[in-house]
Amino acid sequence: MSLRDQYRKETGKSPMMYAQSIITDDYVKWLEEKVLEPQLLTWIEKMFKHAEEKQWYETYFLFDIHGTISLPDYRKGIKKIPSEPSRVIYYPYAKETLQLLSKTRPDIIKIIWSSSYPEELKTYIQVFKKDGINFKYTNENPEISETKGHFGFYDKKPYFNVLFEDKCGFMANNDWAHIYNYFVNTKYKPNRNWKSKYKEFYHKT
């Protein structure tokens, strides 16, 4: 699909005016926004399309903490601020996005993916819960496993659909705002009657 066709599909407008000779200001603005969109957003849309085709209700999102949700601090121990016992220093729109997903998207299974020490993770989880952010698992996804016959061997590497990780190119200062706007405006919601992922038939013996 060309960018012009995609613009027509998303906005219902024509990108050109006056007998297809002049580009509209709205189309220029739309193109500028597209340039700034994170690649992860394209991947999220692809995963939702795939889930819709397969009629899978759940999708699994992994979230790193340092450099992705919170400003990085690689010293042992959660950041401390004199006026508060401890808290996460959120990137712009990270908190709002995670709160939105926690409140409105039960189909998205959120999983912490972090190398933080166990005692740090306990504190982070407490802070997230206090802020209205709920993660279902930490560094694991027991819902998809080799013992259940699902998709591969996940004894060490958990199954996931989307990874939020600064070391994979996620630019937290810019990208969270685009992710937030997408989930505020998207009309896609999976059908609650769809089933979870079923047994695959890719691995032939």
C-alpha positions, 0 to 999 in steps of 0.5 A: 500500500502506498503512503497516499493510499494509507493516508486515504484509508486512515483519514478518509481524505485525499492527499491532493487538491486541485486536480491532483496537482497540489499536496494538502497541508494535512497530508504533509503534516501526516507524513511528518508524523509518520516519519517520527513514528517508532518502528515498534508501533508498526510491529504492534499493528502487525501483531494485532493483525496476525492475532485477529487472523488467528482469532487469538485473544491474548498478546504478550508484551515484554517491558524492560524497566531501566532506559525504557519505562524509567530513567536508567540507574544501574546502581543496585537499589531503586532510585531514591528521592529525599521527599519520597521513599522510592519511585520510578522516574517515568519517561514522558507518557510511559506511566500514562500508557501503562496505566491505560493498558492496565485499565482498558486492555485485558487482552494485553498480558504485560510482563516485566523483562528486567535484570534488576535484582529480586529485591529491586523487582519487588519494590518496582512492582509495588510502585507500579501497583501504587501507580495503577500499573499491573504486570502479570508476570516477571521474567517469565510467561508460563501461559505459553510453554513447551509442556503445553505444546505451544510453538517451541521450547520456552524453558529459558526464553519466554514467549512474547509478541512485542518487546519494549527494550531500549537496547533494541532501539526503543527511544523512550523519550520519543516513542511512548507518546506515539504508543499512547496516542495509538492506544487512545485512538485505535478501534481494534479490540479483540473478541473476548470469545476468541481462544488463547493460542492453540497448539502449533503444527510447524514442528514436524517430527 
